[in-house]
Amino acid sequence: MNDMEKYFESPWSHSNLLASKRRAQIFTSRGCPYQCNFCHLVFGKKFRKRSPENVFKEIELLHKKYN
């Protein structure tokens, strides 16, 4: 199994509907535009969004390379 195949495994394997589908997460933005005290700050406070073209290219690549 290549590394990418691990991302397609469903964390909801108890659901037959979801377990039969291949999927991958795509981040369309990073960071947080708000000043919440409880924010985990994994991506920082600065909000950065991706362009629709950039997101589409990633979807296209995932579809072509991994079906």
N, C-alpha and C positions, 0 to 999 in steps of 0.2 A: 504494500500500500504506500503510495507516495504521500508526502506531507499534506497536499491539498485535499486528498480524500478524507482526512480526519475532520476537515471543516464541513464536509457534507453529511457527516453522521448526525443524526437527530438527537438532541437532548431530550426530546419527547417521544422516545421509542415506544412508550406504552400506547401511543395513538397510532393505529394502523394507517389512518389517513395521512398523517405527517411523516411516518417512518418510511413510506414508499417514495417520498419526494426528495430530490437533491436540491440543496439550497446553500446559499452563502450570504453572509452579512456584507452590506456595503455601507460605509460611512459617507454621508453626504455633507457632513460638517463636523467640526471639532471645536472643543472649547465650550465655554458657558458665558452667555451675555449678561447673566444676572449675578448678583452679589450675595448668594445664599451662604449662610454659615455652615450648612451641612454638606456642601458640594464636595465631591471626592477629588476634584482637580486633576484627574488622570490626563486630560488634554489641555489643562491650563485654563486661565480665565479669559484669554483673548479668543473671541469667536471668529472662526475661519470657515467659510462655506466653500464648497466646490461648485464649479460651473456645471450647468446641465450637460454640456458637451463632454466634460471630463467624466461625469458619472456614467453617461451613456457609453463612452469608450470602455470603461471598466466592465459594464454589463456585457457589451459586445465581446470583449476579450474572454470573459468567463464562459460565455455561451459557446464561442468558437473552440476554446481550448479544452473545456471540461464538460460541455454539453449540459 
